[in-house]
């Protein structure tokens, strides 16, 4: 499970997780949030969710996007990379020329 990997690797690989919900109501959001190990969460209904979804071309859930501390794009295929490189040996899995701005160094994971 993706959340297990995040919980296990966040300290070792030095990143923070920001949960961005696509839940349809606040109750579902709160229930899911309680069961997960995210460091931070965008509040339910925050308009930044639509901006982030557009900026990083989110088409399905779950999606794991990696950005650096300044918000610069690193990869939008982190979910696939977790499966391909579960030890995180090549983390942050930099992808050249992706959506959302300049390429950058690793650090922050956004869901």
C-alpha positions, 0 to 999 in steps of 0.5 A: 500500500502506498501509505505504508511506503510513505510512512516507512520511507519519509524519515529515511528519504527526508520528505513530507507528505501533503494529502490533497483530497478528492473526497466528495464530502468532509466526513469521508475526508476526515475518516480517510485522513484519520486512517493514514499517516500523512504529515500534512493535509490541505483542508477539505474544500480548499480551492488550491486542490483544483489548482494543484490538480490542474498544475500537475495534470491529475487524472486519477487517484491515487496519484503521487507527485513529487515536488521540491521544497519550492514547489518545483516539479520532480515527477508525476510518476512517483506511484509507479516508481514506488513499485519499481524502486521500493527501496527508494535507491533512485529517489526522488526519481527526477523526470525531465520536463514534466508539468508544473514548472522547472525541474528541481531537487527532491524533498516534498511529496504531494498526494 
